[in-house]
Amino acid sequence: MPVDQVLGFINEYVEHHKVKCLLLANEADIDDEDRRYSRRREKVVGWTLAIESDAGTVISHFADALKSPGARAAIHKNLSGLVAVFEAAGGGNYRTARDVLGALDRLILHADARLAQCEAALDELAPFALATGLELRNGALSESDLKNLSVAQVRAVDEMRRRHPAVNWSNPIVPAEAWGRLLLQGQFDEASVNDRIGVHHLVVGAASTPSWRRLWLWYEARSASELDVASAGVRADLEAQRITRAGEILHVASCALDLASKGYFIFGDAPIRSFMTAYALRLFDAGTLDTDLEIFEGFQTGAYDGLGFTSKDDQEFIAFFEALHSLVAEAFAMEIRAMGPSLMANLRAGRWHLLTKAELDQGGVREVPILHNLDVDEFCDLVMADGAINNTLLIALSMRYRSHVADGQPFEIERAWLLDLRDKLLARAALQAPPFAVFNADQVTDRFDKIMRSFGARAEIAD
């Protein structure tokens, strides 16, 4: 029955039978585009009482149900700020707020125990967790946006930062990506969470913070004595070659360039790009330069480890970034080439699953271009022996490329090796006696058709 007809029915009792009626309704759910309901309501309804929940009372109630004393205390202490976050994110959905606070409770309970004991860290974490959680759940923020939180470059992130100006986005207590995985996938990345907690100055204190991070944190403290201490720590760590990760090296170079532009020179008269390039080369020569290339994917966000590069637009910094990227890539290539003999030994032992296993530290090479370093004839011996095709090995080879080269990367470098392998297998098949010659040639052709299709149109098979 249309709602205006319902009111007309009720009006019959009010006007003619003098009956007092109590109406309960959620007006937000009533379709009133033609104002038929509004016009009828004005004539029928005498008094209106609006019932609304108090966000502070509800959030406080959610806090009381949490298991972690630290979580409960942080929420009660920062209640007004959390209410502001809730309302700025759109408000209304208390179920989502309860779920987010529940995830925060779980994080605090299972993370490094020092977090639960650090009031200052929890005071920053609570509004950060609620803001990102609500924005993720209501769709204003995507999981891929989380890597950009420390640098305002993405529209969704910019808008969220404006909605929540009181939240500290520049140096979160836990990695935003790990918090997002816990919220959206239920996965607790204990290693990355505890790694961040273990170096965060609010938890461990400035003296126990890595020198490169302490130098970056000077921008928050702006203390002259702290800058001198942080700079001395960086110089000592560089002298001892203790800073080996590319992201950390980039932060040192970035801060040094920015401070130099303001008249403060960490390395004296030495040109900063030359100084840092020479340092990276020493690590390279010593074999201690970290070879994690994923670090460079984050450069598009201008940040590493939750901290933005202070000189991300400086041409000197960009030039150093490119030089360091090349150096790390070469170190990684050398590391992979050195794995070749052990990989062949494992394949001879029948451990073909390593071609589809992702864990590099366990011998897996699914995501690593390496096969072009192997001897094609030796690999042929593994695929074809005593007139038979090792179909299990060919299937593993095919699975290696199935979901990783849609755009021709990162395995484009293996394409020529694969075509050479195919041609040599076909040549060997042609020399075999019937029926093996035809049977094996058909198997090789069919399997390599599927493999090469994984490379897309750019990698069509050459005859």
N, C-alpha and C positions, 0 to 999 in steps of 0.2 A: 504494500500500500504506500503511495507517495506520502512523504512526510507532511505536506501541507494538508492532506486529507486526514492524517492522524490528528493534527492539531484541531481541525474542524470537528472531528468526532469528540475530542476532549472538551472543546468549547461548549458542546451541547450540554455536558454535565455541569460545567462551570456557570453558564448563563441561565439555564432553565431549571437545573436541579439543585443549584447552589452547593455543589460538591467541591470541596477543596482537594486539589490534585497536586501530587509531587512528581515532577518529571526528572528523570536521570538520563543524561545524554552527553556524548562527546561531540561537541559542535564542529570540531576539526574534521570529523568524518562525514559530515552532512553536505551533500552536493547542493549548493545554493547559488549557482551561476545566474539563474533567472530571478533571484531574490523572492521567489514564491514563499520559501520558508521564513525569511526575515520579515516580510510584510505580515504574514499570519501570526508569527511569534509575538510581534509588538502588540497585537490585540488580545492574545490569549494569556501570555506569561506576565505575571505581575512582578515577582521578585526573582532575581538570578543570583545564585551563590556559586562562585567559581572555586573549584577545589584544585589546588596545585601543590606539588611536592616541593619541599625545601631541599635544594641540592646539597647544602652543607650537612643537613641531618642525614640524608641518604648516604652520602659518601662516608660520613663518620660511622654510620651503621655497618657499611661494608668493611671498613677498617677493623671494627671490633671482631669481625669473623675471621680475620687473617691469623695465620699461625706464627709468623715472625714478629717478635716484639719490636724489632727495628722498623719493620714496615708499618706497624700500627702507630708507633710513636711519630714517625716521619709524616704520616698522613694527618694525624691529629694536629701536629705542630704547624704544618703548612696548609691547613684546611682552606683558609681564605684564598690562597693562591691556587689551590687545586680546583676550587669552585670556579674561579675566574677562567682557568684552563677549560673546564667542562663547558661553561657557557660560551666561551669563544669558539669552541669546536662545534657548536650547534646545539649542545645540551639535549635534554629530552630522553636520550637512550641510556637509561640506567643499567640495563643488562650489559651493554658493552663496557661501561665504566667498571662494573663489577668484575667482568672477565679480565680487563686490563690490570686492575689492582690485584686480582688473583694471580696473574702471570708474574707481576712484580714480586708478590709474596714468594712464589716458587723460585724466582731468580735469587732473591736474597737468602733463602734457606739453603740453596745448593751451591752458591758461589763461594769464593774465598771468604772465610769467616771474618776477615778484617773489614769487609764491607759492612756487615751487620753491626759492627762495633763502632763505625765511623759516622757520627751524627751529621757532620758537614757534608759528607759524600751522599748520604741518604736524602738530605735536604735538597740537593741538586738533582738527584736521580728521580725522585718522586714526580715532580712536575714534568721533567723530560719524558719519563715513561708514560704518564697519562696523556700528554699532548700527542706524542707520536702514535701511541696506541689508538686513541680516538680517531685521529686523522687517517690512520691506516684502515681501520675498521669501517669508517664511513666513506671510504673511496677517494678522499681528497688527496691522499698520498699513496704512491705505489711502493712496492717493496724495492724496486730498482732505484727509487728516489733516495733511499736511505743513505747511500754512499755520498750524497751531495749535501747532507745536513750541515756540515761545518763550513760550506762555502755556498753563498746564495747565488746560484747561477741558473737554477731550474725554476720555471714559473711556479710549479706547485710548491716547491720548497720556499721560494720567496714569499708567497702568500701565507704559508703556514707560519713562517718566522714573524711576519707582521701581525698575525692573529695572536701570537703568543710571545710578546716582547720580553716578558720576564723570565722566560726559559733560557738557560745557558746552552746554546747550540754548538759553541766553538770547541768544547773539550769534554764530551760526554763521559760519564763514569764507566759506562760499558759501551762496546761498539754498537752503533745503531743497527748494523746488519744482523748482529747476533740477537739483539732485542726483537727485531722484526721476525726472524726465524722462530723465535720462541712464541711470539704472538700468533703468527699465521700458520705455522707448521707444527707447533708443539715441540720443536727440537731445541734442546738446551746445549749450546756450543760452549761447553765448560772451559775448553782450552783458551779460546779467544777472549772470553769474558774475564777469566782469571789473569790472563796476560795483561789486560788493560788495567784491572784493579791493582795489580802488582807494581805498576809504574805510575799510577795516578797520584799527583802531589797531595790531593786531599786525603788520600788513604795512607800513603807511606811517608809523606812529608817531602819537602823540596830537596833535602840532603840526600834522600834515597832515590830520587827521580833521575833517570838517565840524563846525561849532560845535554844531549841535543834537545830533549824535551824540556829540560829546565831553561835552556836558552829561549825556546819558543815561549815558555810561560812568563818570561820577563815582561812580555808585552801586556800582561794582565797586572803585574805588580808594579812595574815602572820604578823599581828601586835601583839607585846607582850602585850600591854595594852588591845587590843581587846580580846585576848585569856583569860586574867584574868577576864574581864567583862563577857564574854560569859560563862565561867566556873562557876562564881558566880551565874549567872542567872539560870543555870541548877541546881545547888545545891539548890537554893531557891525554884525552882519549884518542885523538888523532895521532899523536906521537906514538902511542902504544898500539895503534891500529886496532882499536876495540870497536869502532863504529864501522860495521861491515855491510849492513843492509842498505840497499839503494835508496829506499824511502827516507831513512835516517840521514844518509849522506846528502840527499836533496834538501832536507830541512836545514842542515848546517849551512849549506851554500846559500839557501834562500834567506835565512836570517842574517848571514854575514853580508850579503849584498844589500839588504834593506838597511841594516845598521850603518854600512859604509856610506849609503846615500844620505845619511843623517850626520855623518862626520865621526862615527865610532868604528874603528878598524880592529877587528878581532885578530887578524893575522899580520898586523903591522903594515908595512909598505907592499907586501906581496899582492899581485893581482889575484883577486879571489877565484876567478874561473880557472886560471892556470894552477893556482895552489891546490884547488880541489880536484882538478883533473890529474895532477901529479899524484895526489893521495890515492885516488881510485886506481891508477896504474900500479902503484905499489901493492895494493891489495890483489890486483889481477895477477901480478908476477908472483906473489906469494901463494896464490891459489886460495885466498880467503875471502874474495869478493862473493857475497851472496848472489845466487843465480836465479832468484825468484823473479821471473819476468812479469808476473801478474801485478806486481807493484806499479808498473808503468801504465797499466790500464786505468788506474785511478787518477792519472795526471789530467784527464779531461775534466775532473772535478776540482783540480787545483789543490788536492789535499792528500795526506797520507796519515794513517793511524788516527783518524778523527781530528787532525789539526790541519788547517789550511796553510799552504805555502805563502809566506809573506811577500815573496817577490815573483809570484806566478806569471806576471805580465812583463817582467824585466827581460830584455833581449839577451843579456848575459846569462840569466838563469835558464832561459829556453835553450840557448846554445849548449850550456853544460848538461842540461837534461838529455839532449839528443846524444851528446858524446858519451854520457854514462849509460844510456840505453844501449848503444852500440857495444860498449865494453862488456856489459852484463850479458848481452846476447851472445857475444863471442865466448865468454866464459862458460855460458850454458851449453853452447855447441861443443866446446871441448869436453865438458863433463859427459855429454851424451855420447860423443865419439868413443870415449873411454869405456862406456858401457857395452859397446858392440861385442867384444869377445865373450863376456859373461852371458849376454843375451843368446848368442849362438849356442853356447854350452847348455843353457837351459832348454832351448828349443830341441837340441839333439836328445836331451833327456826326456822329451815329451811334454815339457811344460808350456804347451802352446797357448794356454789361457793367459799367459803374460801379455800377449798381444792385445787382449781386451781388458786387462786389469789396470785400473787407474793409478794405484799407489806406487809412485816412483821409488820410494824408499824400500819397497818390497819387490822390486824388479819389474813392476808393471810399466808398460810403455804405451798404453792406449791413447794418451793425449800428447805423446812426445814423438816428433819426427826423428826417426833413428834408422829405419830400414835402409835408407839410401847409403848408409855407412857400411852395410853388410855386403859380403861377397855374393854376387848373384848366383854363381855356379854352386857355391856351397849351399845356398838356400834351395836351389833346384834339387840337390841331392836329398834334401829333407822332404820336398814335395813329391818327388817321383823316385821310387826305388823298387828294383826287381819287377819292373813292368807295371807297378800299381801306383795309383794316385793316392796321396795322403789327403783324403777329402776333409778330415777333421781339421787339419792345418789350414786348408784353403778356406774352410768356413770361418775359422778364427780370424784369418786375414781379412775376409769380407766383412765380418762384424766390426773389425777395428775401424773401418771407414764409414760405417752405415750412418751414424748420426753426428759425425764430426767434421765433415768437409762439404757441407751444403754450399758454402761460398768459396770452396777451393782452399781453405785455410784450416788448420796449419800444415796440412800434409801435401800441399802442392809440390814441395821439394822432393817428395817421394814418387811423384807421378812417372818420371822418366825411368826410375828404377823398376817400378811395377810393369811398365810396358816392356822393358828389357827382360824381366822375369817371365812374362807371358810368352814372348817370342822364343826364348830359349827352351821353355817347357814344350811349346808346340814343335820346335825343332827336334827335341828328344823323342816326342811322341811319334813323329813321322818316321823315325828310324826303327820303331818297334814292329814286331811281327803282328799279323792279324790275330785276334780282333783288337788287340791293345792299341794299335795305332789310331784307329778311328774312335774307339771308346774313350781313350785318354784325351785325345784332341777335343772331342765334344765337351768333356768335363772342364777342361782348362778354359775353353772359349766361353762356355756358359758362366763359369764362376767369375772370370775377369770382365765379362760384359757387365755383371752386377757391381763389381768393385768399381769400375771406371765410371759407371753411371752416378755413383756417389759424389763424384767430383763436379757434376753439373755440366752445363753446355760448354764451359770453358775447357773441359778436359775430355773431349770426344776421342775415342780410340783411333790411333793412327794405324793404317794398314801397313 
